[in-house]
Amino acid sequence: MSKRVVKTTDYCTILQQSIVDKGTYAYGIERIIVNDGDGQEEIRWVFFKDTQKRRMQTIARPLDLPEDDLLELIQRAIKEKLFSKSFVDSLKEILNK
């Protein structure tokens, strides 16, 4: 898992992103640290859309995906090591029950 900073905003510091780009919109999972929080890393689901303001603007709304797209996103995040090894191991354990 990488500790380099991808981007810093007023709200958070983005440590890592796994993004699936669909052209005029994209969705993803980010590992972030909320700036006014306690420094704990969090996982955030994100949705981006081309707007008149700019390309791939973050849209403040929940992420709704078909299961196939959600599987693609989770697979990419695991491959890019966005999730910790301990999280992936726990997920495997849950799925194998």
N, C-alpha and C positions, 0 to 999 in steps of 0.2 A: 504494500500500500504506500502510495507516494505522499509526501508531506509538502510538496511544492505548492505554491499558491497559483491557482488558475486565474482568479480575479477577486478583487475586493470591492464590495459595494457598501452603501451606508448601512445595510441590514446585516450582511454576513461576509465572511471570507470563504470563497469556494476553493476547496483543496483538490477536488477531483470531480470529473464529469464523465458519464457514459451517456452519449446522445445518439438517438436514431433520427436521422434527417430524412424527411419525407418530401422535401422540395419547398413548399410554401409554409410548412409547419414542421416542428420537430418536438420530440419529447425525450425525457431522460431522467436519470437519477444522479444526484449530486451528494458528495460528502462535504459538509459545511461546518463552520463554527459561527454561531450567532454572535455578533460583535458585542452586544450588551448582556450576554449570558455569562455562564460560569466557565467558559472555555471548553466545554464538552463538545465532541464531534457529534453531528447529527446527520441523518440521511434525509434528503428532500427530493420529492417527485416534482418535476418541472415540465412546463409546456411552453413552447416558443411558437410565435406566429409572425409572418411578415405583416407589418402594418405600414401606414403612411408615414409614421415617424421614423421607422428603421426596420431593417431586415432582422429577423429572428429576435423580436422583442419578447422578453419574459412576460407571460400572461398570468395574472394573479387569479387563478382558479384551480380547482382540483383537476387531477389528471384522470381522464376516463379513456380506457383503451380496450379494444377487443382482446380476448385471451391470447391469440397468436402474437399480437404486437407486444403484449406484456411479457410473454415468454422470450421474445427476441430481445427486449430491453434488459430483462434480468440476466439472460445468457451473456449479453455484451458486458454488463456491469461485472459479472463474475470473471469473465475472460480478462477484462482490463484491471482486475484486482481492486475494484472500488470497495467491495466489502472485505472486512477483515477475515482471516482464515478461521477464526473462532466462530464468526457469524455463519460462514459457509458450512462449517462442520455441524453447527447446530441445526441449520436448515436441512442438511442431509439426514440428520438424525430424525427430525420431524417427519420428513417425507418417507423414510424407511419404516415408520411405525405402522 
